[in-house]
Amino acid sequence: MVSRRLFLALTGAVGLAGCGDMGSLAYFLMPEQRLDAKIKHLASKDPKKEPRVVILVYAPLEVLTSFISVDQQLTELLGKHLHGMAEANEEKLNVVPAHKVAAYKSKHPNWKSQELGKIGRELAADWVIYLEITKMTLFEQSSQDLMRGRANVNIQLVDVSKPDEPPMTQTYTSLYPSDARGPMDVSIDSQPEQFRVSFVNHIARQLSYYFSRYPRSERYQVD
């Protein structure tokens, strides 16, 4: 936040340069506009409330074969992005740590067949974010030398306090890099492991937009 003294100093300087620049100064001093969450904003500005969220990610065996532990990685990365956005918005949000989610899954190998609200209650959560990865690939079909990540994710958001209501749902798709940039050459641009890390983090960042207000500048971000 710009202090009053700094603001007066800046406006005074612009006044010497010409009143026509005041509009430009005001634009740069204004906080960046944030867009509404694509499904529901979960964090709270009420200092007495700290919504608790659990993130559950399911990836089929064919995805885990190419993206080992991607379910755990996505759980952790999405949690970090959501927490960071809550802080940027000066809000409160409590995300169940990824290691606790992993421990729950380990103790309940049939967790996927359980009611999501029940899992949320057992983890003392207010909301359950369930992500089912239906597709995730790293290379172009035509060549193992060209990398372009593709992913499809089915999203469900469950309000634990309303067990009779159906989950809020959407589908997320990703193409990374975008069509404009085209695929990346393994021998020139990036190694597969580095690209894999960037791709999963890219997915986590974009998924966070479904549950948090996000900067307008990222509205069309695809790379």
Stockholm file with secondary structure:
# STOCKHOLM 1.0

chainA/1-223         MVSRRLFLALTGAVGLAGCGDMGSLAYFLMPEQRLDAKIKHLASKDPKKEPRVVILVYAPLEVLTSFISVDQQLTELLGKHLHGMAEANEEKLNVVPAHKVAAYKSKHPNWKSQELGKIGRELAADWVIYLEITKMTLFEQSSQDLMRGRANVNIQLVDVSKPDEPPMTQTYTSLYPSDARGPMDVSIDSQPEQFRVSFVNHIARQLSYYFSRYPRSERYQVD
#=GR chainA/1-223 SS CCCHHHHHHHHHHHHHHCGGGHHHHHHHHSCCCEECCSSCCCCBCCTTCCCEEEEEEECCHHHHHHSTTHHHHHHHHHHHHHHHHHHHTTCBCEECCHHHHHHHHHHCTTGGGSCHHHHHHHTTCSEEEEEEEEEEEEEETTEEEEEEEEEEEEEEEEETTCTTSCCEEEEEEEEESCTTTCCEETTTTCCHHHHHHHHHHHHHHHHHTTTSCEEGGGTTCCC
#=GC SS_cons         CCCHHHHHHHHHHHHHHCGGGHHHHHHHHSCCCEECCSSCCCCBCCTTCCCEEEEEEECCHHHHHHSTTHHHHHHHHHHHHHHHHHHHTTCBCEECCHHHHHHHHHHCTTGGGSCHHHHHHHTTCSEEEEEEEEEEEEEETTEEEEEEEEEEEEEEEEETTCTTSCCEEEEEEEEESCTTTCCEETTTTCCHHHHHHHHHHHHHHHHHTTTSCEEGGGTTCCC
//
